[in-house]
Amino acid sequence: ASDHNPDSAGRVLAIDIDSTGPWPMPFNTLVERLRGDSRLEYIIWNRRIASRTRGWTWRSYTGSSDPHTGHAHFSARHDHTGNTSTAPWPLEDVVTPEDIEKIANAVYAKLKPQLEQASSAWDDTFGRDTAQAAAGTILVETRNNTREILSRLPDDEPAAPTA
């Protein structure tokens, strides 16, 4: 059973995060920052797996045909320890406000077609003129004020993220 599927209580314990970013540093470095976090059960990345039960040591991953080279898989603790934690992830010291803005711009650029479609459907159903802004703020929310950043983005295409 995959941690991507709901457990008996309806909880999904896994998320895959795309390695292409835009990330402020090599993706492997970000994965390494998260390896060993007390809220995680295991991580699969780049043909390797590291788990809490094996001391977070990397070993070969052969659990599926997907080598996890384009994304990393993060599974939360199976005993649900940390589910209600509001502690920051150990990335806040390396992800600057400028990085957050680049990420928000990239997310906005990817979501803009869906936001426009959602806006049209919302307007057709409910007759509201602020649906795009509402959909944007609801769809993208992170701890580092991404909601605020998205609300400030222009209506036209955001500038391409710079490396």
C-alpha positions as a printed Julia matrix, in Angstrom:
163×3 Matrix{Float64}:
   0.0    0.0     0.0
   1.39   3.36   -1.03
   1.54   6.22    1.45
  -0.03   8.28   -1.36
  -3.29   6.4    -0.76
  -5.51   7.2     2.22
  -4.98   5.0     5.27
  -7.85   3.5     7.29
  -8.51   6.93    8.85
  -8.48   8.67    5.45
  -5.05  10.27    5.94
  -2.56  10.53    3.07
   0.97  10.35    4.41
   3.09  11.03    1.32
   3.92  13.84   -1.04
   6.16  13.93   -4.11
   8.11  17.12   -4.74
   9.39  17.88   -8.23
  13.14  18.29   -8.47
  13.1   20.95  -11.18
  12.22  23.8    -8.83
  12.95  26.66   -9.11
  14.99  25.9    -6.02
  17.53  28.28   -4.48
  20.14  25.52   -4.36
  20.63  22.07   -5.82
  17.6   19.92   -5.09
  19.79  17.23   -3.56
  20.9   19.76   -0.91
  17.27  20.49   -0.04
  16.51  16.78    0.28
  19.53  16.37    2.54
  18.23  19.17    4.77
  14.99  17.24    5.28
  16.57  13.81    5.76
  16.25  12.91    9.41
  13.39  15.29   10.23
  11.45  13.79   13.15
   8.13  14.19   11.29
   9.19  11.92    8.45
   9.16   8.14    8.11
  11.27   7.88    4.96
  12.48   9.7     1.83
  13.0    8.21   -1.62
  15.2   10.21   -3.97
  17.51   9.46   -6.88
  17.43   5.65   -6.67
  17.97   5.73   -2.89
  15.86   5.46    0.23
  16.58   6.71    3.75
  14.31   5.89    6.66
  13.83   6.68   10.32
  13.95   2.98   11.23
  17.39   2.57    9.63
  19.04   5.68   11.05
  18.46   7.82    7.96
  21.29   6.09    6.09
  20.91   6.11    2.32
  20.63   2.7     0.67
  19.62   1.51   -2.81
  15.95   1.8    -3.66
  14.38  -0.96   -5.75
  10.83  -0.78   -4.42
   9.19   0.18   -7.72
   9.98   0.77  -11.37
  10.15   4.52  -10.64
  13.73   5.42   -9.62
  12.54   8.78   -8.2
  15.06  10.81  -10.19
  12.63  13.55  -11.23
  11.04  13.99   -7.84
  11.58  13.1    -4.19
   9.02  11.15   -2.19
   8.48  12.2     1.43
   6.42  10.02    3.78
   5.18  11.3     7.12
   5.52   9.21   10.25
   3.28   6.16   10.19
   2.56   6.6    13.91
   1.4   10.17   13.08
   3.9   11.75   15.46
   4.29  15.33   14.36
   1.02  15.54   12.44
   0.03  18.68   14.3
   3.5   20.19   14.42
   3.75  23.83   13.42
   7.55  23.82   13.64
   9.23  25.18   10.54
  10.86  22.75    8.16
  14.65  23.06    8.21
  14.69  25.12    5.02
  13.77  28.55    6.34
  17.38  29.52    6.9
  18.27  28.83    3.25
  15.13  29.98    1.41
  15.17  33.76    1.24
  12.18  36.05    0.58
  13.57  36.49   -2.94
  13.56  32.72   -3.4
   9.97  32.56   -2.2
   9.0   35.24   -4.7
  10.71  33.31   -7.54
   8.9   30.14   -6.51
   5.59  32.0    -6.2
   6.07  33.52   -9.67
   6.78  30.08  -11.14
   3.75  28.56   -9.38
   1.56  31.44  -10.53
   2.75  31.07  -14.13
   1.91  27.35  -14.04
  -1.48  27.9   -12.36
  -2.59  30.93  -14.37
  -4.53  28.92  -17.01
  -6.3   26.92  -14.3
  -7.01  30.09  -12.32
  -8.53  31.74  -15.37
 -10.67  28.66  -16.03
 -11.7   28.5   -12.37
 -12.48  32.21  -12.47
 -14.72  31.78  -15.49
 -16.53  28.79  -13.97
 -16.88  30.61  -10.65
 -18.22  33.73  -12.33
 -20.66  31.69  -14.43
 -21.93  29.94  -11.31
 -21.77  32.62   -8.65
 -21.39  35.88  -10.58
 -18.36  37.07   -8.61
 -15.73  39.29  -10.22
 -12.88  38.48   -7.83
 -12.83  34.72   -8.39
  -9.37  34.64   -9.94
  -7.83  36.41   -6.97
  -9.77  34.19   -4.56
  -8.78  31.01   -6.4
  -5.15  32.09   -6.48
  -4.97  32.79   -2.78
  -6.73  29.55   -1.9
  -4.75  27.29   -4.24
  -1.29  28.4    -3.19
  -0.47  28.9     0.46
   2.81  28.33    2.25
   4.29  29.34    5.58
   6.49  32.06    4.05
   3.74  34.46    2.98
   3.32  33.06   -0.51
  -0.37  33.95   -0.21
   0.57  37.6     0.24
   3.09  37.46   -2.62
   0.53  35.93   -4.99
  -1.99  38.62   -4.15
   0.55  41.26   -5.23
   1.43  39.65   -8.57
   0.34  41.5   -11.7
  -2.49  40.22  -13.88
  -0.15  39.77  -16.83
   2.52  37.06  -17.06
   5.06  37.31  -14.23
   8.7   37.73  -15.11
  10.52  34.46  -15.71
  12.42  33.34  -12.62
  16.1   34.14  -12.77
  18.76  31.66  -11.86
